[in-house]
Amino acid sequence: SVYVPPRGQQGITVKGVLAAIPSQRTVRNEREKHQPWTWEKGTKSTRRNAVAAHLYSIWNAPRWGRRGDKKEKQDPNCVAISQVAGVTLILDGGGYRHQPRVYMKHKATGKTKIVVLNGDNLSGITGVLTRLAPKKALRGAFEGTPLVLDFEGEGFFVGGVLIPWRNVRRLYTKKKAHKQDGDPKKK
């Protein structure tokens, strides 16, 4: 509607456009048939679970099978992904058939640990840190003493003293990340 043909060319232009409309409609219909495939964004929990499934696997005894049957893979229940003190934390909240666990990756060294925790399901990073932190570390945090997560020492620094994690059921390394038991025995 904005284009105005030069004087004397208006009739020729309109006839050309009207003649081209049917051929352009067939081209448009053909293109619609062959639309390129695109990724669906998915929900936040779907994306978190996809990341978790790529990084670790949880295996459990079959639901309705007999003893001796092969273990089956559990779907992850990734509740949160965060970063604390240069350590990426991915929290699997646990479920009816597997314990809560935390996937940890140290950014500087690239080392990976998976900590399986005792207790019920978790719903956030704060819950994980308070379950991992010993009582002395929690008291120190509420008194104003700096509390630092130590990946290598598997504990917390409270006022310069290393205090080991508590409520740890099992610890897996990167090699065992895809061969975890859903409900491992305590070490």
MDAnalysis code that builds the backbone (N, CA, C; Angstrom):
import MDAnalysis as mda
import numpy as np

u = mda.Universe.empty(561, n_residues=187, atom_resindex=np.repeat(np.arange(187), 3), trajectory=True)
u.add_TopologyAttr("name", ["N", "CA", "C"] * 187)
u.add_TopologyAttr("resid", np.arange(1, 188))
u.add_TopologyAttr("resname", ["SER", "VAL", "TYR", "VAL", "PRO", "PRO", "ARG", "GLY", "GLN", "GLN", "GLY", "ILE", "THR", "VAL", "LYS", "GLY", "VAL", "LEU", "ALA", "ALA", "ILE", "PRO", "SER", "GLN", "ARG", "THR", "VAL", "ARG", "ASN", "GLU", "ARG", "GLU", "LYS", "HIS", "GLN", "PRO", "TRP", "THR", "TRP", "GLU", "LYS", "GLY", "THR", "LYS", "SER", "THR", "ARG", "ARG", "ASN", "ALA", "VAL", "ALA", "ALA", "HIS", "LEU", "TYR", "SER", "ILE", "TRP", "ASN", "ALA", "PRO", "ARG", "TRP", "GLY", "ARG", "ARG", "GLY", "ASP", "LYS", "LYS", "GLU", "LYS", "GLN", "ASP", "PRO", "ASN", "CYS", "VAL", "ALA", "ILE", "SER", "GLN", "VAL", "ALA", "GLY", "VAL", "THR", "LEU", "ILE", "LEU", "ASP", "GLY", "GLY", "GLY", "TYR", "ARG", "HIS", "GLN", "PRO", "ARG", "VAL", "TYR", "MET", "LYS", "HIS", "LYS", "ALA", "THR", "GLY", "LYS", "THR", "LYS", "ILE", "VAL", "VAL", "LEU", "ASN", "GLY", "ASP", "ASN", "LEU", "SER", "GLY", "ILE", "THR", "GLY", "VAL", "LEU", "THR", "ARG", "LEU", "ALA", "PRO", "LYS", "LYS", "ALA", "LEU", "ARG", "GLY", "ALA", "PHE", "GLU", "GLY", "THR", "PRO", "LEU", "VAL", "LEU", "ASP", "PHE", "GLU", "GLY", "GLU", "GLY", "PHE", "PHE", "VAL", "GLY", "GLY", "VAL", "LEU", "ILE", "PRO", "TRP", "ARG", "ASN", "VAL", "ARG", "ARG", "LEU", "TYR", "THR", "LYS", "LYS", "LYS", "ALA", "HIS", "LYS", "GLN", "ASP", "GLY", "ASP", "PRO", "LYS", "LYS", "LYS"])
u.atoms.positions = np.array([
    [0.819, -1.202, 0.000],
    [0.000, 0.000, 0.000],
    [0.857, 1.258, 0.000],
    [2.130, 1.138, 0.410],
    [2.994, 2.308, 0.456],
    [3.650, 2.533, -0.902],
    [3.897, 1.448, -1.640],
    [4.586, 1.554, -2.921],
    [3.657, 2.164, -3.965],
    [4.149, 3.168, -4.621],
    [3.391, 3.800, -5.707],
    [4.228, 3.662, -6.966],
    [3.711, 2.928, -7.982],
    [4.496, 2.756, -9.208],
    [4.626, 4.080, -9.963],
    [5.632, 4.170, -10.821],
    [5.801, 5.397, -11.616],
    [4.571, 5.648, -12.496],
    [4.415, 6.860, -12.919],
    [3.258, 7.266, -13.718],
    [3.167, 6.424, -14.986],
    [2.006, 5.848, -15.191],
    [1.749, 5.028, -16.372],
    [2.017, 3.549, -16.157],
    [2.633, 3.188, -15.069],
    [2.962, 1.786, -14.813],
    [2.010, 1.127, -13.816],
    [1.059, 1.847, -13.275],
    [0.194, 1.313, -12.230],
    [-0.623, 0.124, -12.711],
    [-1.235, 0.201, -13.849],
    [-2.058, -0.898, -14.369],
    [-1.239, -2.148, -14.631],
    [-0.039, -1.962, -15.207],
    [0.824, -3.109, -15.498],
    [1.258, -3.776, -14.188],
    [1.583, -2.989, -13.157],
    [2.029, -3.528, -11.862],
    [0.907, -4.303, -11.188],
    [-0.311, -3.770, -11.201],
    [-1.445, -4.455, -10.565],
    [-1.718, -5.781, -11.259],
    [-1.694, -5.816, -12.600],
    [-1.906, -7.072, -13.325],
    [-0.823, -8.095, -12.990],
    [0.424, -7.655, -12.873],
    [1.526, -8.563, -12.523],
    [1.375, -9.137, -11.123],
    [0.951, -8.289, -10.178],
    [0.753, -8.747, -8.795],
    [-0.395, -9.746, -8.729],
    [-1.516, -9.453, -9.387],
    [-2.662, -10.362, -9.376],
    [-2.316, -11.707, -10.019],
    [-1.482, -11.694, -11.035],
    [-1.077, -12.941, -11.683],
    [-0.134, -13.754, -10.785],
    [0.659, -13.078, -9.946],
    [1.629, -13.774, -9.102],
    [1.012, -14.338, -7.826],
    [-0.146, -13.868, -7.424],
    [-0.762, -14.298, -6.161],
    [-1.000, -15.815, -6.118],
    [-1.615, -16.451, -7.113],
    [-1.844, -17.910, -7.015],
    [-0.532, -18.712, -6.916],
    [0.480, -18.318, -7.667],
    [1.737, -19.074, -7.592],
    [2.404, -18.897, -6.220],
    [2.279, -17.703, -5.645],
    [2.856, -17.481, -4.316],
    [2.102, -18.260, -3.244],
    [0.786, -18.441, -3.429],
    [0.017, -19.237, -2.462],
    [0.467, -20.693, -2.473],
    [0.717, -21.238, -3.650],
    [1.198, -22.633, -3.710],
    [2.582, -22.757, -3.070],
    [3.443, -21.781, -3.301],
    [4.773, -21.804, -2.666],
    [4.639, -21.747, -1.145],
    [3.760, -20.872, -0.640],
    [3.549, -20.749, 0.808],
    [3.015, -22.057, 1.394],
    [2.062, -22.687, 0.713],
    [1.502, -23.960, 1.205],
    [2.568, -25.059, 1.235],
    [3.430, -25.106, 0.245],
    [4.513, -26.092, 0.225],
    [5.487, -25.859, 1.383],
    [5.792, -24.617, 1.659],
    [6.708, -24.298, 2.760],
    [6.102, -24.671, 4.108],
    [4.797, -24.490, 4.261],
    [4.137, -24.862, 5.517],
    [4.200, -26.356, 5.760],
    [4.152, -27.144, 4.681],
    [4.243, -28.603, 4.823],
    [5.615, -29.029, 5.328],
    [6.641, -28.287, 4.995],
    [8.019, -28.649, 5.328],
    [8.634, -27.686, 6.344],
    [7.891, -27.425, 7.429],
    [8.401, -26.533, 8.471],
    [9.599, -27.184, 9.169],
    [10.637, -26.432, 9.466],
    [11.779, -27.011, 10.169],
    [11.392, -27.378, 11.597],
    [12.038, -28.459, 12.115],
    [11.775, -28.907, 13.481],
    [12.463, -27.969, 14.459],
    [11.769, -27.592, 15.523],
    [12.359, -26.713, 16.528],
    [12.224, -27.361, 17.905],
    [13.138, -27.010, 18.800],
    [13.105, -27.511, 20.175],
    [11.955, -26.861, 20.913],
    [11.287, -27.658, 21.738],
    [10.306, -27.085, 22.642],
    [11.038, -26.683, 23.915],
    [10.735, -25.546, 24.436],
    [11.457, -25.036, 25.595],
    [11.220, -25.918, 26.818],
    [10.025, -26.348, 27.049],
    [9.727, -27.182, 28.206],
    [9.652, -26.370, 29.483],
    [9.182, -27.020, 30.543],
    [9.066, -26.341, 31.828],
    [10.421, -26.304, 32.523],
    [10.481, -25.537, 33.573],
    [11.726, -25.412, 34.337],
    [12.133, -26.754, 34.929],
    [11.187, -27.488, 35.482],
    [11.512, -28.789, 36.083],
    [11.947, -29.797, 35.023],
    [11.377, -29.741, 33.838],
    [11.779, -30.636, 32.749],
    [13.223, -30.370, 32.351],
    [13.584, -29.105, 32.250],
    [14.963, -28.761, 31.890],
    [15.936, -29.175, 32.979],
    [15.569, -28.963, 34.253],
    [16.444, -29.374, 35.361],
    [16.632, -30.882, 35.364],
    [15.556, -31.634, 35.162],
    [15.648, -33.096, 35.154],
    [16.466, -33.599, 33.973],
    [16.418, -32.902, 32.849],
    [17.234, -33.291, 31.697],
    [18.716, -33.122, 32.013],
    [19.070, -32.031, 32.692],
    [20.463, -31.816, 33.100],
    [20.889, -32.912, 34.073],
    [20.039, -33.203, 35.048],
    [20.364, -34.219, 36.051],
    [20.529, -35.596, 35.415],
    [19.659, -35.954, 34.483],
    [19.745, -37.266, 33.837],
    [21.025, -37.404, 33.029],
    [21.527, -36.292, 32.506],
    [22.783, -36.319, 31.755],
    [23.981, -36.537, 32.684],
    [23.910, -36.014, 33.909],
    [25.053, -36.050, 34.813],
    [25.123, -37.292, 35.698],
    [23.987, -37.858, 36.068],
    [24.015, -39.051, 36.928],
    [22.787, -39.914, 36.679],
    [22.880, -41.192, 37.118],
    [21.774, -42.145, 36.997],
    [21.559, -42.827, 38.336],
    [20.324, -43.142, 38.641],
    [19.969, -43.825, 39.875],
    [19.311, -45.149, 39.499],
    [19.810, -46.245, 40.068],
    [19.297, -47.577, 39.759],
    [18.668, -48.175, 41.006],
    [17.538, -48.850, 40.821],
    [16.818, -49.450, 41.930],
    [16.298, -50.823, 41.539],
    [15.941, -51.608, 42.546],
    [15.326, -52.905, 42.271],
    [13.992, -52.677, 41.581],
    [13.574, -53.598, 40.712],
    [12.296, -53.396, 40.011],
    [11.122, -53.352, 40.990],
    [10.098, -52.625, 40.614],
    [8.939, -52.438, 41.501],
    [8.205, -53.734, 41.789],
    [7.877, -54.456, 40.760],
    [7.016, -55.624, 40.936],
    [7.754, -56.931, 40.688],
    [9.050, -56.873, 40.478],
    [9.801, -58.075, 40.129],
    [10.209, -58.895, 41.329],
    [10.834, -60.008, 41.027],
    [11.351, -60.889, 42.064],
    [12.795, -60.524, 42.344],
    [13.328, -61.095, 43.399],
    [14.747, -60.905, 43.674],
    [15.556, -61.490, 42.535],
    [16.648, -60.863, 42.236],
    [17.490, -61.354, 41.152],
    [17.186, -60.699, 39.818],
    [16.037, -60.001, 39.733],
    [15.747, -59.292, 38.490],
    [16.727, -58.138, 38.340],
    [16.934, -57.700, 37.117],
    [17.854, -56.592, 36.866],
    [17.288, -55.305, 37.455],
    [18.202, -54.432, 37.867],
    [17.773, -53.141, 38.397],
    [17.277, -52.266, 37.263],
    [16.397, -51.337, 37.603],
    [15.870, -50.425, 36.588],
    [16.237, -48.989, 36.943],
    [16.337, -48.189, 35.903],
    [16.754, -46.801, 36.054],
    [15.602, -45.962, 36.584],
    [15.903, -45.112, 37.576],
    [14.920, -44.205, 38.160],
    [14.948, -42.872, 37.420],
    [13.833, -42.208, 37.357],
    [13.798, -40.847, 36.816],
    [14.322, -39.892, 37.881],
    [15.143, -38.913, 37.501],
    [15.633, -37.966, 38.504],
    [14.521, -37.048, 38.991],
    [14.706, -36.539, 40.189],
    [13.765, -35.586, 40.780],
    [14.549, -34.333, 41.150],
    [15.094, -33.672, 40.143],
    [15.944, -32.502, 40.371],
    [15.085, -31.336, 40.844],
    [15.421, -30.831, 42.029],
    [14.624, -29.784, 42.652],
    [15.274, -28.417, 42.511],
    [16.613, -28.374, 42.512],
    [17.291, -27.080, 42.448],
    [18.694, -27.242, 41.875],
    [19.159, -26.180, 41.226],
    [20.530, -26.089, 40.741],
    [21.058, -24.742, 41.213],
    [22.221, -24.765, 41.871],
    [22.775, -23.532, 42.401],
    [24.292, -23.636, 42.454],
    [24.930, -22.548, 42.876],
    [26.380, -22.534, 43.006],
    [26.739, -21.891, 44.344],
    [27.592, -22.594, 45.131],
    [28.016, -22.112, 46.432],
    [29.521, -22.289, 46.536],
    [30.240, -21.241, 46.834],
    [31.700, -21.279, 47.053],
    [32.444, -21.951, 45.907],
    [32.061, -21.662, 44.678],
    [32.739, -22.238, 43.521],
    [32.391, -23.687, 43.258],
    [31.350, -24.193, 43.900],
    [30.897, -25.577, 43.722],
    [29.476, -25.543, 43.180],
    [29.263, -26.198, 42.040],
    [27.919, -26.302, 41.475],
    [27.181, -27.415, 42.209],
    [26.001, -27.096, 42.728],
    [25.187, -28.063, 43.464],
    [23.920, -28.355, 42.677],
    [23.661, -29.629, 42.427],
    [22.422, -30.050, 41.797],
    [21.731, -30.977, 42.780],
    [20.575, -30.575, 43.242],
    [19.871, -31.299, 44.293],
    [18.804, -32.202, 43.709],
    [18.932, -33.493, 43.982],
    [17.875, -34.452, 43.682],
    [17.120, -34.642, 44.982],
    [15.878, -34.235, 45.023],
    [15.108, -34.208, 46.261],
    [14.782, -35.561, 46.839],
    [15.016, -36.629, 46.092],
    [14.661, -37.958, 46.581],
    [13.224, -38.288, 46.232],
    [12.812, -39.459, 46.617],
    [11.456, -39.890, 46.312],
    [11.114, -41.119, 47.129],
    [10.064, -41.791, 46.724],
    [9.606, -42.970, 47.449],
    [10.640, -44.088, 47.393],
    [11.359, -44.191, 46.283],
    [12.269, -45.309, 46.097],
    [13.746, -44.927, 46.074],
    [14.074, -43.654, 46.296],
    [15.486, -43.290, 46.386],
    [15.713, -42.115, 47.327],
    [16.900, -42.121, 47.934],
    [17.280, -41.113, 48.928],
    [17.637, -39.787, 48.244],
    [17.520, -38.676, 48.980],
    [17.962, -37.401, 48.408],
    [19.475, -37.417, 48.198],
    [19.910, -36.715, 47.164],
    [21.338, -36.686, 46.857],
    [21.718, -35.330, 46.278],
    [23.009, -35.024, 46.390],
    [23.525, -33.758, 45.891],
    [24.676, -34.055, 44.949],
    [24.558, -33.585, 43.719],
    [25.644, -33.677, 42.741],
    [26.473, -32.419, 42.927],
    [27.778, -32.596, 43.180],
    [28.671, -31.452, 43.394],
    [29.791, -31.485, 42.373],
    [30.061, -30.345, 41.761],
    [31.188, -30.242, 40.835],
    [31.981, -29.003, 41.194],
    [33.253, -29.227, 41.517],
    [34.135, -28.120, 41.881],
    [34.584, -27.432, 40.607],
    [34.324, -26.146, 40.507],
    [34.585, -25.413, 39.274],
    [36.072, -25.325, 38.964],
    [36.898, -25.101, 39.981],
    [38.336, -24.902, 39.759],
    [39.039, -26.196, 39.341],
    [38.730, -27.309, 39.996],
    [39.433, -28.570, 39.712],
    [38.692, -29.460, 38.721],
    [37.383, -29.278, 38.590],
    [36.593, -30.123, 37.697],
    [36.224, -31.456, 38.310],
    [36.567, -31.686, 39.580],
    [36.232, -32.944, 40.255],
    [34.747, -32.987, 40.596],
    [34.219, -34.205, 40.641],
    [32.797, -34.405, 40.875],
    [32.576, -35.377, 42.028],
    [31.600, -35.085, 42.871],
    [31.180, -35.982, 43.947],
    [29.663, -35.982, 43.989],
    [29.112, -37.131, 44.364],
    [27.671, -37.225, 44.579],
    [27.478, -37.730, 46.001],
    [26.788, -36.939, 46.810],
    [26.577, -37.256, 48.209],
    [25.134, -37.696, 48.385],
    [24.945, -38.938, 48.867],
    [23.604, -39.440, 49.165],
    [23.360, -39.165, 50.644],
    [22.245, -38.526, 50.936],
    [21.952, -38.078, 52.295],
    [20.958, -38.988, 53.002],
    [21.037, -39.003, 54.325],
    [20.034, -39.674, 55.151],
    [18.808, -38.782, 55.246],
    [17.703, -39.363, 55.611],
    [16.523, -38.564, 55.899],
    [15.526, -38.518, 54.766],
    [14.538, -37.648, 54.985],
    [13.421, -37.522, 54.045],
    [13.790, -36.648, 52.864],
    [12.805, -36.470, 51.994],
    [12.984, -35.676, 50.777],
    [13.330, -34.227, 51.103],
    [14.052, -33.598, 50.192],
    [14.455, -32.196, 50.343],
    [13.847, -31.373, 49.219],
    [13.701, -30.068, 49.475],
    [13.080, -29.244, 48.450],
    [13.891, -28.014, 48.076],
    [15.092, -27.846, 48.648],
    [15.872, -26.670, 48.296],
    [17.319, -26.778, 48.746],
    [18.147, -25.892, 48.207],
    [19.578, -25.889, 48.512],
    [19.818, -25.579, 49.985],
    [19.036, -24.703, 50.572],
    [19.201, -24.370, 51.984],
    [18.992, -25.607, 52.852],
    [17.995, -26.407, 52.524],
    [17.753, -27.646, 53.260],
    [18.919, -28.617, 53.161],
    [19.553, -28.675, 51.987],
    [20.711, -29.545, 51.802],
    [21.868, -29.081, 52.668],
    [22.152, -27.792, 52.620],
    [23.281, -27.263, 53.380],
    [23.076, -27.426, 54.881],
    [21.857, -27.235, 55.353],
    [21.614, -27.421, 56.788],
    [21.645, -28.899, 57.179],
    [21.280, -29.791, 56.261],
    [21.371, -31.223, 56.577],
    [22.826, -31.698, 56.547],
    [23.629, -31.127, 55.652],
    [25.050, -31.490, 55.581],
    [25.849, -30.888, 56.735],
    [25.470, -29.695, 57.165],
    [26.257, -28.979, 58.174],
    [26.099, -29.624, 59.549],
    [27.225, -29.885, 60.233],
    [27.150, -30.392, 61.607],
    [26.570, -29.332, 62.545],
    [26.145, -29.764, 63.726],
    [25.515, -28.831, 64.667],
    [26.463, -27.701, 65.042],
    [27.754, -28.014, 65.192],
    [28.727, -26.982, 65.552],
    [28.815, -25.914, 64.452],
    [28.744, -26.363, 63.200],
    [28.796, -25.415, 62.085],
    [27.547, -24.549, 62.048],
    [26.389, -25.138, 62.312],
    [25.145, -24.360, 62.317],
    [25.145, -23.345, 63.457],
    [25.607, -23.775, 64.637],
    [25.685, -22.826, 65.752],
    [26.618, -21.672, 65.410],
    [27.747, -22.019, 64.793],
    [28.703, -20.985, 64.401],
    [28.115, -20.020, 63.394],
    [27.329, -20.534, 62.466],
    [26.709, -19.670, 61.456],
    [25.733, -18.696, 62.098],
    [24.970, -19.165, 63.096],
    [24.008, -18.284, 63.756],
    [24.680, -17.320, 64.731],
    [25.907, -17.633, 65.140],
    [26.653, -16.715, 66.012],
    [27.377, -15.646, 65.207],
    [27.450, -15.813, 63.903],
    [28.112, -14.831, 63.067],
    [29.486, -15.275, 62.589],
    [29.887, -16.503, 62.915],
    [31.166, -17.029, 62.458],
    [31.048, -17.402, 60.983],
    [32.038, -17.026, 60.159],
    [31.968, -17.401, 58.740],
    [31.956, -18.918, 58.561],
    [31.113, -19.383, 57.682],
    [30.947, -20.807, 57.403],
    [31.248, -21.009, 55.923],
    [32.254, -21.860, 55.602],
    [32.683, -22.044, 54.216],
    [32.594, -23.518, 53.849],
    [31.971, -23.814, 52.722],
    [31.875, -25.181, 52.216],
    [33.227, -25.591, 51.644],
    [33.777, -26.720, 52.126],
    [35.062, -27.222, 51.626],
    [34.798, -28.502, 50.843],
    [35.016, -28.438, 49.535],
    [34.739, -29.570, 48.653],
    [35.752, -30.686, 48.853],
    [37.035, -30.340, 48.872],
    [38.097, -31.350, 48.975],
    [38.095, -32.035, 50.332],
    [37.905, -31.255, 51.396],
    [37.942, -31.815, 52.742],
    [36.643, -32.463, 53.176],
    [35.621, -32.371, 52.339],
    [34.295, -32.923, 52.609],
    [33.765, -32.467, 53.966],
    [33.712, -31.155, 54.125],
    [33.207, -30.587, 55.357],
    [33.000, -29.092, 55.229],
    [32.882, -28.433, 56.368],
    [32.721, -26.988, 56.443],
    [33.843, -26.409, 57.287],
    [34.366, -25.264, 56.883],
    [35.307, -24.520, 57.707],
    [34.503, -23.576, 58.577],
    [34.664, -23.715, 59.894],
    [34.005, -22.829, 60.839],
    [35.103, -22.200, 61.683],
    [35.371, -20.928, 61.464],
    [36.416, -20.246, 62.211],
    [37.790, -20.873, 62.006],
    [38.054, -21.394, 60.804],
    [39.356, -21.979, 60.499],
    [39.482, -23.456, 60.842],
    [38.467, -24.066, 61.410],
    [38.489, -25.493, 61.772],
    [37.595, -26.265, 60.800],
    [38.116, -27.374, 60.267],
    [37.334, -28.202, 59.337],
    [36.464, -29.173, 60.117],
    [35.169, -29.106, 59.874],
    [34.219, -30.021, 60.518],
    [33.569, -30.843, 59.407],
    [33.674, -32.201, 59.473],
    [33.141, -33.027, 58.372],
    [31.622, -32.963, 58.275],
    [31.127, -33.285, 57.067],
    [29.686, -33.307, 56.828],
    [29.024, -34.362, 57.704],
    [27.758, -34.182, 57.971],
    [26.980, -35.207, 58.676],
    [25.826, -35.642, 57.791],
    [25.109, -36.657, 58.219],
    [23.958, -37.219, 57.496],
    [24.331, -37.711, 56.104],
    [25.570, -38.151, 55.915],
    [26.005, -38.683, 54.632],
    [25.832, -40.194, 54.667],
    [25.042, -40.693, 53.743],
    [24.831, -42.128, 53.661],
    [25.899, -42.788, 52.792],
    [26.195, -42.161, 51.657],
    [27.173, -42.724, 50.728],
    [27.749, -41.597, 49.882],
    [28.985, -41.791, 49.432],
    [29.645, -40.798, 48.596],
    [30.099, -41.495, 47.318],
    [29.692, -40.963, 46.162],
    [30.084, -41.513, 44.872],
    [31.001, -40.532, 44.171],
    [31.860, -41.045, 43.310],
    [32.724, -40.200, 42.494],
    [32.153, -40.127, 41.085],
    [32.853, -39.409, 40.214],
    [32.380, -39.246, 38.840],
    [32.292, -40.588, 38.120],
    [33.226, -41.509, 38.417],
    [33.221, -42.815, 37.744],
    [31.957, -43.603, 38.066],
    [31.437, -43.427, 39.262],
    [30.249, -44.169, 39.699],
    [28.962, -43.358, 39.557],
    [29.026, -42.197, 38.903],
    [27.872, -41.300, 38.825],
    [26.678, -41.946, 38.131],
    [26.935, -42.826, 37.169],
    [25.827, -43.460, 36.443],
    [25.556, -44.874, 36.929],
    [26.122, -45.246, 38.101],
    [25.910, -46.590, 38.656],
    [25.533, -46.511, 40.126],
    [24.716, -45.555, 40.513],
    [24.340, -45.378, 41.914],
    [23.167, -46.243, 42.300],
    [23.165, -46.681, 43.555],
    [21.996, -47.346, 44.112],
    [21.009, -46.295, 44.551],
    [19.731, -46.607, 44.393],
    [18.707, -45.660, 44.796],
    [18.655, -45.491, 46.302],
    [18.876, -46.588, 47.039],
    [18.830, -46.561, 48.498],
    [20.055, -47.311, 49.018],
    [21.245, -46.696, 48.961],
    [22.461, -47.419, 49.308],
    [22.567, -47.663, 50.814],
    [23.330, -48.689, 51.172],
    [23.596, -48.965, 52.577],
    [24.550, -47.908, 53.107],
    [24.469, -47.651, 54.406],
    [25.331, -46.651, 55.029],
    [26.758, -47.161, 55.049],
    [27.708, -46.253, 54.828],
    [29.125, -46.623, 54.884],
    [29.616, -46.560, 56.296],
])
